[in-house]
Amino acid sequence: ERYQRPLSLVLFDIDHFKQINDDLGHLAGDAVLRELAERIKETVRKEELFARYGGEEFVVVLPETPCEDAVTFAERLREAVAANPFAYASRSFTVTISIGVAGRLGLEVCTPHELIHRADKAMYQAKHDGRNRVRVWAEDVPPPDPGGAP
């Protein structure tokens, strides 16, 4: 805010992660988390911050990045995960992620908590819209009905 520079946040989680744990076991889930992190790290620059946010959720902070560029980045992340199957214990399976993007141009005041909340709303919209997709937070788009989410 001080320097009025753009900042974007990409928040995503693994689609149907509970099913991976239930079908293949928690060790498989741990292997998926590690492999996913490796794939994502290859797309993140040193100026950017990539972290596990909790459970199967991850976040990437993109300084000096307007929201439209963050969407392009998020699509690269989504493709990096979905393009090649994951493997565990001689089984191969597809993993996808749902991604929410939120950004600020540097002119408005937006706390870190608000930015995370916006990206979270966009991520849940991606899940509501069918998963394995990127959605951008927009003030005029109502959040999905939590009872109607798949």
Contacts in CASP RR format, 6 or more apart in sequence:
PFRMAT RR
TARGET T0000
AUTHOR 0000-0000-0000
METHOD contacts of the structure
MODEL  1
ERYQRPLSLVLFDIDHFKQINDDLGHLAGDAVLRELAERIKETVRKEELF
ARYGGEEFVVVLPETPCEDAVTFAERLREAVAANPFAYASRSFTVTISIG
VAGRLGLEVCTPHELIHRADKAMYQAKHDGRNRVRVWAEDVPPPDPGGAP
1 106 0 8 1.000
1 109 0 8 1.000
1 110 0 8 1.000
4 106 0 8 1.000
4 107 0 8 1.000
5 63 0 8 1.000
5 64 0 8 1.000
5 106 0 8 1.000
6 64 0 8 1.000
6 65 0 8 1.000
6 66 0 8 1.000
6 67 0 8 1.000
6 103 0 8 1.000
6 104 0 8 1.000
6 105 0 8 1.000
6 106 0 8 1.000
7 61 0 8 1.000
7 62 0 8 1.000
7 63 0 8 1.000
7 64 0 8 1.000
7 65 0 8 1.000
7 103 0 8 1.000
7 104 0 8 1.000
7 106 0 8 1.000
7 115 0 8 1.000
8 61 0 8 1.000
8 62 0 8 1.000
8 65 0 8 1.000
8 66 0 8 1.000
8 67 0 8 1.000
8 69 0 8 1.000
8 70 0 8 1.000
8 101 0 8 1.000
8 102 0 8 1.000
8 103 0 8 1.000
8 104 0 8 1.000
9 59 0 8 1.000
9 60 0 8 1.000
9 61 0 8 1.000
9 62 0 8 1.000
9 70 0 8 1.000
9 101 0 8 1.000
9 102 0 8 1.000
9 103 0 8 1.000
9 115 0 8 1.000
9 116 0 8 1.000
9 118 0 8 1.000
9 119 0 8 1.000
10 59 0 8 1.000
10 60 0 8 1.000
10 62 0 8 1.000
10 70 0 8 1.000
10 73 0 8 1.000
10 74 0 8 1.000
10 77 0 8 1.000
10 99 0 8 1.000
10 100 0 8 1.000
10 101 0 8 1.000
10 119 0 8 1.000
11 53 0 8 1.000
11 57 0 8 1.000
11 58 0 8 1.000
11 59 0 8 1.000
11 99 0 8 1.000
11 100 0 8 1.000
11 101 0 8 1.000
11 102 0 8 1.000
11 116 0 8 1.000
11 119 0 8 1.000
11 120 0 8 1.000
11 122 0 8 1.000
11 123 0 8 1.000
12 57 0 8 1.000
12 58 0 8 1.000
12 59 0 8 1.000
12 74 0 8 1.000
12 77 0 8 1.000
12 78 0 8 1.000
12 97 0 8 1.000
12 98 0 8 1.000
12 99 0 8 1.000
12 100 0 8 1.000
12 123 0 8 1.000
13 55 0 8 1.000
13 56 0 8 1.000
13 57 0 8 1.000
13 58 0 8 1.000
13 97 0 8 1.000
13 98 0 8 1.000
13 123 0 8 1.000
14 20 0 8 1.000
14 32 0 8 1.000
14 33 0 8 1.000
14 36 0 8 1.000
14 56 0 8 1.000
14 95 0 8 1.000
14 96 0 8 1.000
14 97 0 8 1.000
15 95 0 8 1.000
15 96 0 8 1.000
15 97 0 8 1.000
15 98 0 8 1.000
15 127 0 8 1.000
15 131 0 8 1.000
15 132 0 8 1.000
16 131 0 8 1.000
17 29 0 8 1.000
17 32 0 8 1.000
17 56 0 8 1.000
20 28 0 8 1.000
20 29 0 8 1.000
20 32 0 8 1.000
20 93 0 8 1.000
20 95 0 8 1.000
21 28 0 8 1.000
21 29 0 8 1.000
24 88 0 8 1.000
24 89 0 8 1.000
24 91 0 8 1.000
24 93 0 8 1.000
27 88 0 8 1.000
28 88 0 8 1.000
28 89 0 8 1.000
29 88 0 8 1.000
31 86 0 8 1.000
31 88 0 8 1.000
32 86 0 8 1.000
32 88 0 8 1.000
32 95 0 8 1.000
33 52 0 8 1.000
33 56 0 8 1.000
35 86 0 8 1.000
36 58 0 8 1.000
36 81 0 8 1.000
36 86 0 8 1.000
36 95 0 8 1.000
36 97 0 8 1.000
37 50 0 8 1.000
37 52 0 8 1.000
37 58 0 8 1.000
39 80 0 8 1.000
39 81 0 8 1.000
40 50 0 8 1.000
40 58 0 8 1.000
40 60 0 8 1.000
40 77 0 8 1.000
40 80 0 8 1.000
40 81 0 8 1.000
41 50 0 8 1.000
42 80 0 8 1.000
43 73 0 8 1.000
43 76 0 8 1.000
43 77 0 8 1.000
43 80 0 8 1.000
44 50 0 8 1.000
44 60 0 8 1.000
47 63 0 8 1.000
47 64 0 8 1.000
48 60 0 8 1.000
48 61 0 8 1.000
48 62 0 8 1.000
48 63 0 8 1.000
49 59 0 8 1.000
49 60 0 8 1.000
49 61 0 8 1.000
50 58 0 8 1.000
50 59 0 8 1.000
50 60 0 8 1.000
51 58 0 8 1.000
51 59 0 8 1.000
51 60 0 8 1.000
52 58 0 8 1.000
53 59 0 8 1.000
59 116 0 8 1.000
59 119 0 8 1.000
60 73 0 8 1.000
60 77 0 8 1.000
62 69 0 8 1.000
62 70 0 8 1.000
62 73 0 8 1.000
65 73 0 8 1.000
66 103 0 8 1.000
66 105 0 8 1.000
67 101 0 8 1.000
67 102 0 8 1.000
67 103 0 8 1.000
67 105 0 8 1.000
67 136 0 8 1.000
70 101 0 8 1.000
70 103 0 8 1.000
71 101 0 8 1.000
71 134 0 8 1.000
71 136 0 8 1.000
74 99 0 8 1.000
74 100 0 8 1.000
74 101 0 8 1.000
74 134 0 8 1.000
75 134 0 8 1.000
77 97 0 8 1.000
77 99 0 8 1.000
78 96 0 8 1.000
78 97 0 8 1.000
78 99 0 8 1.000
78 132 0 8 1.000
78 133 0 8 1.000
78 134 0 8 1.000
81 95 0 8 1.000
81 96 0 8 1.000
81 97 0 8 1.000
82 94 0 8 1.000
82 95 0 8 1.000
82 96 0 8 1.000
82 97 0 8 1.000
82 132 0 8 1.000
85 92 0 8 1.000
85 93 0 8 1.000
85 94 0 8 1.000
85 95 0 8 1.000
86 92 0 8 1.000
86 93 0 8 1.000
86 94 0 8 1.000
86 95 0 8 1.000
87 93 0 8 1.000
96 131 0 8 1.000
96 132 0 8 1.000
97 132 0 8 1.000
98 123 0 8 1.000
98 126 0 8 1.000
98 127 0 8 1.000
98 130 0 8 1.000
98 131 0 8 1.000
98 132 0 8 1.000
98 133 0 8 1.000
98 135 0 8 1.000
99 122 0 8 1.000
99 123 0 8 1.000
99 126 0 8 1.000
99 133 0 8 1.000
99 134 0 8 1.000
99 135 0 8 1.000
100 119 0 8 1.000
100 120 0 8 1.000
100 122 0 8 1.000
100 123 0 8 1.000
100 125 0 8 1.000
100 126 0 8 1.000
100 134 0 8 1.000
100 135 0 8 1.000
100 136 0 8 1.000
100 137 0 8 1.000
101 119 0 8 1.000
101 122 0 8 1.000
101 134 0 8 1.000
101 135 0 8 1.000
101 136 0 8 1.000
101 137 0 8 1.000
102 115 0 8 1.000
102 116 0 8 1.000
102 118 0 8 1.000
102 119 0 8 1.000
102 122 0 8 1.000
102 136 0 8 1.000
102 137 0 8 1.000
103 110 0 8 1.000
103 115 0 8 1.000
103 118 0 8 1.000
103 119 0 8 1.000
103 137 0 8 1.000
104 110 0 8 1.000
104 115 0 8 1.000
110 118 0 8 1.000
118 137 0 8 1.000
119 137 0 8 1.000
121 137 0 8 1.000
121 143 0 8 1.000
122 135 0 8 1.000
122 136 0 8 1.000
122 137 0 8 1.000
122 138 0 8 1.000
123 135 0 8 1.000
124 143 0 8 1.000
124 144 0 8 1.000
124 146 0 8 1.000
124 149 0 8 1.000
125 135 0 8 1.000
125 141 0 8 1.000
125 143 0 8 1.000
125 144 0 8 1.000
126 133 0 8 1.000
126 134 0 8 1.000
126 135 0 8 1.000
127 144 0 8 1.000
127 149 0 8 1.000
127 150 0 8 1.000
128 144 0 8 1.000
128 145 0 8 1.000
128 148 0 8 1.000
128 149 0 8 1.000
128 150 0 8 1.000
129 135 0 8 1.000
130 150 0 8 1.000
131 150 0 8 1.000
END
